[in-house]
Amino acid sequence: MENIILGSIPDYEGRPGIPARVTAVHKQRYQILCTQGETYAQLKTREYYLDGEVFPTTGDYVMIDYIPNGDSRILSTLPRKTCFRRRDPDGGEQVVAANFDYVFLMQSLNMDFNPKRLERYLTQTYQSGAEPVVVLTKADLVSDYGDYIRKTQQVAAGVPLHLVSTRTGAGLEELSAYLAPGKTVVFLGSSGVGKSSLVNALAGQEVMTAGGIREQDSKGRHTTTYRQLLTLPGGAMIIDTPGMRELGMWGVDQGLEEAFGDVERFLGRCRFSDCKHIREPGCAVRAAIESGELELARWESYCKLQAEARSAELRRNAHGKKRRYTNP
């Protein structure tokens, strides 16, 4: 169900309560948005701590028992259409943002520009189920974009690419296509990339504090300390995500397949089904690298991220066994 205030709400027919959306998480207290406005809520103890209801995160849709003059009660978490996951401190899985339509993969046109990081962001975005959009910020810093565009397209072939400058306003109008009422966008980028400045520019007012960067290495200062969902004047919503660089390769098999389609097309074409792609005769991967059809750097990135994903899967399985052993 599409709602101008909350966005696209999953089917909640037959569930008790009224729908709301989590805009921020403050330990045991949740900031929420519902048709009655912005308020706070806490989890209903039985449903979440005894019955195993899925704990909500920023961007989640929930059903609440609305209380006008106090904290409302969250009764249940509605199914997610997209989400970002990462490893939590005890080795389990933590969902850090949910129910977004687009992910702005942000890199700035200074020393922050890093194709390897973009490969990681792209893999994580495909795994989340959302649509990636590459946004190169601080376009006013350079006069020739050709090399940046070429390197970006090598990594993110077919992904929409936009160059913007919050200082001059260049390219901002093009982003309005993703900011229709009810749509949600996640900003994914390192500190100093210009996330806060872009949010303020899109909002037409200062809704986030923008931090500076260190001149010697173009690294930024963190200006957001928790994940929050912001509503723009036009009705679109933005999830700002500090700490997203810690996502890691957590269950990204599908994401790797989509982000590295140029690599995957050579797999399974080797002479031997158990080919390690090192020195075996008839290796399609090595042949593609030698002929120039596949870049060695792309193959190395794929192998690195795949190894990281396997390691994360082993940790997740070990965590699951530990939980079953300690909680029979």
Secondary structure as UniProt FT lines:
FT   STRAND          2..3
FT   TURN            4..6
FT   STRAND          7..8
FT   TURN            13..14
FT   STRAND          18..26
FT   TURN            27..28
FT   STRAND          29..34
FT   TURN            35..36
FT   STRAND          37..43
FT   HELIX           46..50
FT   TURN            58..59
FT   STRAND          61..65
FT   TURN            68..69
FT   STRAND          72..77
FT   STRAND          83..87
FT   TURN            89..90
FT   STRAND          93..98
FT   STRAND          102..108
FT   TURN            111..112
FT   HELIX           115..128
FT   STRAND          131..137
FT   HELIX           139..141
FT   HELIX           146..155
FT   TURN            157..158
FT   STRAND          161..163
FT   TURN            166..168
FT   TURN            170..172
FT   HELIX           173..178
FT   TURN            181..182
FT   STRAND          184..188
FT   TURN            191..192
FT   HELIX           195..203
FT   TURN            215..217
FT   STRAND          228..231
FT   TURN            233..234
FT   STRAND          237..240
FT   TURN            242..243
FT   HELIX           244..246
FT   HELIX           253..259
FT   HELIX           261..264
FT   TURN            265..268
FT   TURN            273..274
FT   TURN            281..282
FT   HELIX           284..291
FT   HELIX           296..326
//
